[in-house]
């Protein structure tokens, strides 16, 4: 395949891993001659940063739309109304997608599914892509199955139908594949082409490190780089500090970098205050800078996620710059994390987190060497170049 016209449907609200993955993919040299069109909702908070991060401006077109199927709602009564009429809104969203795509010609069309298990507009875009006879129609699935509150049987039937309209399904980790295979009908047809293509990390040398900290001797500066939300395990980490010896506790400074739910942030700050840990935790908000350069400022990356990680991009980025990792054993992180390159703990277990923090402090050099071993794995198997080449080969195979 020579020059390609690639359409990507991406419905999104928050900053996160899908945004970074798309930037890495589009910027890669394997796609230097290709033209991309991104269709995304106007309420996508990540789109401004996304635009700035794309190097090849002349090869990218962004089409914004006001989604009628995915809406952020605060009112309880409006939420109930929205859930009850979800199938109707989903049906009308197909007309909206058709209007967006009808005059576009693509060799490859990709639906980016950040989550899965509801009436998703991004997955539904495959129906219109098939109707418009785009040669290659792939869905990239980034996360686990989230059981819908209503219409679960209807959604399973619809998803089975849409999956059969795909040329292929791409999973970002083994865990994502196994989870969706077990809990959904998208792979019920054994003739569907599917492949695991892990997210890739940009390995290039960071020329300038953004200085974020004024470090003190004998203090471990730890980082949690994720959205502020319950499932990411921030409360478990705060709870872990209850079990640390005072000498250990005094030597840790943890930075929460990322935005999120304001109610959860208030609850988190209140918990820190109650436990008298205000000197141990810092809220930095979202930092508009290369995440690998941010990570390099710290001595340790913490990922206390409670349920599932589709891939764990910030964890892989941490290893790529040789910064040690303490992570819970959840989802896709186990594709590349093990006892030889990190500290792994059970999720939802503050005592285990506390033990790991104490363990790291006792032998920092040992875990720095483990991180350097992990760096070699990321460079060899999980780089942006490896990911891009796998996508190119995948599309060639489907095309043939």
C-alpha positions in Angstrom: 0.0 0.0 0.0 1.4 3.4 -1.0 0.0 6.7 0.2 -3.0 6.0 2.4 -6.0 8.1 3.5 -6.8 7.1 7.0 -10.0 8.0 8.9 -10.0 7.7 12.7 -13.2 8.0 14.7 -12.4 8.9 18.3 -15.0 9.8 20.9 -13.3 11.0 24.1 -13.8 13.3 27.1 -10.6 13.3 29.2 -6.8 13.3 28.8 -5.5 9.8 28.8 -3.6 6.9 27.1 -5.6 6.9 23.9 -4.7 10.5 23.1 -1.0 9.7 23.7 -1.2 6.5 21.6 -2.7 8.3 18.7 -0.1 11.1 18.8 2.7 8.5 18.8 1.1 6.5 15.9 0.4 9.5 13.6 3.9 11.0 14.2 5.7 7.9 13.4 7.9 7.8 10.3 6.0 4.7 8.9 3.0 7.0 8.3 5.0 10.1 7.0 3.3 10.0 3.5 -0.2 9.3 4.8 -3.1 11.7 5.4 -5.2 11.4 8.5 -8.7 12.7 9.3 -9.7 12.6 12.9 -13.5 12.7 13.8 -13.9 13.6 17.4 -16.5 15.2 19.7 -16.2 18.9 20.4 -16.3 18.2 24.2 -13.0 16.2 23.9 -10.8 18.0 26.4 -7.6 16.4 25.0 -8.0 17.8 21.5 -6.1 21.1 22.0 -3.1 19.3 23.3 -3.5 16.6 20.6 -3.3 19.3 17.8 -0.2 20.8 19.2 1.5 17.5 19.5 1.1 16.4 15.9 4.3 17.2 13.9 2.9 16.8 10.4 0.2 19.5 10.4 -0.4 19.4 6.7 -1.3 15.7 6.8 -3.9 16.0 9.5 -7.5 17.2 9.3 -9.7 17.3 12.5 -13.5 17.2 12.2 -15.4 18.2 15.4 -19.0 17.3 16.0 -21.5 17.6 18.8 -22.2 14.0 19.9 -25.8 13.1 20.5 -25.0 9.7 21.9 -22.3 10.4 24.5 -23.1 13.4 26.7 -21.7 14.4 30.1 -24.7 14.9 32.4 -24.7 16.0 36.1 -28.5 15.9 36.8 -29.8 12.6 38.1 -33.1 12.9 36.3 -31.5 13.7 33.0 -29.2 10.7 33.4 -32.2 8.4 33.9 -33.9 9.9 30.8 -30.7 9.5 28.9 -30.2 5.8 29.9 -33.9 5.0 29.0 -33.6 6.5 25.5 -30.0 5.3 24.8 -31.1 2.9 22.0 -33.0 5.7 20.2 -30.1 8.1 20.5 -27.7 5.4 19.3 -29.9 4.9 16.2 -30.0 8.7 15.4 -26.2 8.9 16.0 -25.8 6.6 12.9 -27.4 9.4 10.8 -25.0 11.9 12.4 -22.0 9.6 11.5 -23.2 9.1 8.0 -23.4 12.9 7.5 -19.8 13.2 8.8 -18.4 10.5 6.6 -20.5 10.5 3.4 -18.2 12.7 1.3 -14.9 11.2 2.6 -12.9 8.5 0.9 -10.6 6.4 3.0 -8.4 3.4 2.3 -8.4 2.6 6.1 -11.0 3.5 8.7 -10.2 3.0 12.4 -12.6 3.2 15.3 -10.8 4.0 18.6 -12.7 2.3 21.4 -11.4 3.7 24.7 -14.0 1.7 26.6 -16.4 -1.1 25.7 -19.8 -2.3 26.8 -22.3 0.5 26.0 -24.0 2.0 22.9 -20.7 3.4 21.8 -20.6 5.9 18.9 -17.0 5.0 18.0 -17.8 1.3 17.5 -21.0 2.2 15.7 -19.0 4.2 13.1 -18.0 0.8 11.7 -21.6 0.4 10.4 -21.4 3.5 8.3 -17.8 2.7 7.2 -19.1 -0.6 5.8 -22.1 1.1 4.2 -19.7 3.5 2.5 -17.5 0.6 1.4 -14.2 1.6 3.0 -11.8 -1.3 2.1 -10.3 -1.7 5.6 -12.4 -1.2 8.7 -10.6 -1.9 12.0 -11.6 -1.3 15.6 -8.9 -0.7 18.2 -10.0 -1.9 21.7 -8.1 -0.2 24.6 -9.9 -1.4 27.7 -11.9 -4.0 29.4 -15.7 -4.7 29.3 -17.8 -2.4 31.4 -21.2 -4.0 32.1 -23.9 -1.6 31.0 -26.6 -0.7 33.5 -29.4 -1.3 31.0 -29.9 -3.0 27.7 -27.1 -5.5 28.1 -28.6 -8.2 25.9 -29.5 -5.7 23.2 -26.0 -4.2 23.3 -24.4 -7.7 23.0 -26.5 -8.4 19.9 -25.5 -5.0 18.3 -21.8 -5.5 19.1 -21.8 -9.0 17.6 -23.3 -7.5 14.4 -20.8 -4.6 14.3 -17.8 -6.9 15.0 -18.8 -8.9 11.9 -18.7 -5.7 9.8 -15.1 -5.1 10.9 -12.2 -6.2 8.7 -10.2 -6.7 11.9 -10.1 -6.1 15.6 -7.0 -4.9 17.3 -6.4 -5.3 21.0 -3.7 -3.3 22.9 -2.9 -6.1 25.3 -3.4 -9.8 26.0 -5.5 -8.9 29.0 -7.9 -6.7 26.9 -8.3 -9.6 24.4 -9.1 -12.2 27.1 -11.4 -9.9 29.0 -13.5 -9.0 25.9 -13.4 -12.6 24.6 -14.8 -13.8 28.0 -17.4 -11.1 28.6 -18.7 -10.0 25.2 -19.8 -11.5 21.9 -17.4 -9.6 19.6 -15.3 -12.7 19.0 -18.1 -15.2 18.8 -17.5 -15.5 15.0 -14.2 -17.3 14.8 -13.6 -16.1 11.3 -13.0 -12.5 12.5 -9.4 -11.3 12.0 -7.8 -10.0 15.2 -4.4 -9.2 16.5 -2.7 -7.9 19.7 -0.7 -4.8 18.9 0.7 -3.2 22.0 0.9 0.6 22.4 4.3 1.9 21.5 6.7 4.2 23.4 8.7 7.0 21.7 12.3 6.0 22.6 14.1 9.1 21.3 16.5 10.8 23.7 14.9 13.7 25.7 17.0 16.7 24.9 15.6 18.9 27.6 14.3 17.7 30.9 11.6 20.0 32.5 12.7 20.8 36.0 9.7 20.4 38.3 11.3 19.8 41.7 13.7 21.3 44.1 14.9 18.1 45.6 16.2 17.5 49.1 18.7 14.9 50.0 17.3 11.6 51.4 13.8 12.2 50.1 12.2 9.8 47.6 10.1 11.8 45.1 7.4 9.5 43.8 4.9 10.2 41.0 1.4 9.0 40.2 0.7 10.0 36.6 -3.0 9.5 35.9 -6.5 11.0 36.0 -7.8 11.6 39.5 -10.5 9.0 39.8 -11.5 6.2 42.3 -10.4 3.3 40.0 -6.8 4.6 39.7 -6.2 3.7 43.4 -5.1 7.1 44.8 -7.0 6.4 48.0 -5.3 3.0 48.5 -2.0 4.8 48.2 -2.9 7.4 50.8 -4.2 4.6 53.1 -0.9 2.7 52.7 0.9 5.5 54.5 -0.9 4.6 57.7 1.1 1.4 57.7 4.5 2.9 57.1 7.0 3.4 59.9 7.4 7.1 60.7 11.1 7.1 59.5 10.0 5.7 56.2 7.0 8.0 55.9 9.1 11.1 56.4 11.3 10.2 53.4 8.5 10.1 50.8 7.0 12.9 48.8 4.3 11.8 46.4 3.1 14.0 43.5 -0.4 13.5 41.9 0.0 14.7 38.3 -3.3 14.8 36.4 -6.8 16.2 36.5 -10.1 14.4 37.2 -13.3 14.3 39.1 -13.5 17.3 41.4 -15.6 15.5 44.0 -13.1 12.7 44.2 -10.2 15.2 44.4 -11.9 16.9 47.4 -12.5 13.5 49.1 -8.8 12.6 48.5 -7.5 15.8 50.0 -9.8 15.4 53.0 -8.5 11.9 53.6 -4.9 13.2 53.4 -5.8 15.9 56.0 -7.5 13.4 58.4 -4.4 11.2 58.3 -2.1 14.2 58.8 -0.2 13.5 55.6 -0.3 17.0 54.0 3.5 17.0 53.9 3.6 13.8 52.0 1.3 14.6 49.0 1.3 17.3 46.4 -1.4 17.9 43.8 0.2 19.3 40.6 -2.8 19.1 38.2 -2.3 18.4 34.5 1.2 19.4 33.3 1.4 20.2 29.6 4.7 18.6 28.9 6.2 15.4 27.5 5.3 12.7 30.0 8.6 11.0 29.7 10.4 14.3 30.6 8.1 14.6 33.6 8.8 11.1 34.8 12.5 11.7 34.6 12.2 14.2 37.4 11.2 11.5 39.9 12.8 8.6 41.7 9.8 6.3 41.5 6.5 5.8 39.5 3.5 4.5 41.4 0.5 2.9 39.7 -2.0 1.6 42.4 -4.9 1.0 39.9 -7.6 -1.0 41.5 -9.3 -2.9 38.7 -7.8 -2.9 35.2 -5.3 -1.2 32.9 -5.6 -1.7 29.2 -1.9 -1.2 28.7 -0.5 1.2 31.3 1.2 3.7 29.0 2.8 5.8 31.8 4.3 2.6 33.4 6.0 1.6 30.1 7.2 5.2 29.7 8.7 5.1 33.2 10.7 2.0 32.3 11.7 3.5 29.0 13.6 6.3 30.9 14.9 3.9 33.6 12.7 5.1 36.5 11.6 2.3 38.9 8.0 1.2 39.1 5.7 -0.1 41.8 2.5 -1.3 40.2 -0.6 -3.3 41.0 -1.0 -6.6 39.1 -3.9 -5.5 36.8 -4.7 -6.1 33.2 -2.3 -5.3 30.4 0.7 -4.2 32.6 1.5 -7.9 33.1 2.4 -8.2 29.4 5.7 -6.4 30.2 6.0 -6.1 33.9 7.5 -8.9 36.1 9.5 -9.3 39.3 12.7 -8.8 37.3 11.9 -5.3 36.2 9.5 -3.8 38.8 7.8 -4.3 42.1 4.3 -5.9 41.7 1.6 -5.9 44.4 -2.0 -7.1 44.7 -4.6 -4.4 43.9 -6.8 -2.9 46.6 -4.2 -3.8 49.2 -2.8 -0.7 51.1 -0.7 -2.9 53.4 1.0 -4.5 50.4 1.7 -1.0 48.9 3.2 0.1 52.2 5.5 -2.9 52.3 6.7 -2.2 48.8 7.4 1.4 49.6 9.5 0.3 52.6 11.2 -2.3 50.4 12.1 0.2 47.7 13.6 2.6 50.3 15.8 -0.1 51.7 17.5 -0.9 48.4 17.0 1.8 45.8 20.0 0.7 43.7 18.6 -2.8 43.3 15.3 -1.5 41.9 17.0 1.1 39.7 18.9 -1.8 38.1 15.6 -3.6 37.7 14.2 -0.6 35.9 17.2 -0.5 33.5 16.5 -4.1 32.7 12.9 -3.1 31.9 14.2 -0.3 29.7 15.8 -2.9 27.4 12.5 -4.8 27.1 10.5 -1.6 26.2 13.2 -0.6 23.6 13.1 -4.0 22.0 9.5 -4.9 22.0 7.3 -1.9 22.9 8.8 1.0 21.0 6.7 3.4 18.7 8.6 2.0 15.7 7.6 -1.6 16.6 4.0 -0.6 17.0 3.8 1.3 13.7 5.4 -1.5 11.7 2.9 -4.0 13.2 0.0 -1.7 12.1 1.5 -1.4 8.6 1.9 -5.2 8.3 -1.6 -5.7 9.8 -3.2 -3.5 7.2 -1.2 -5.1 4.4 -2.4 -8.5 5.5 -6.0 -7.4 5.6 -5.7 -5.6 2.2 -4.4 -8.8 0.6 
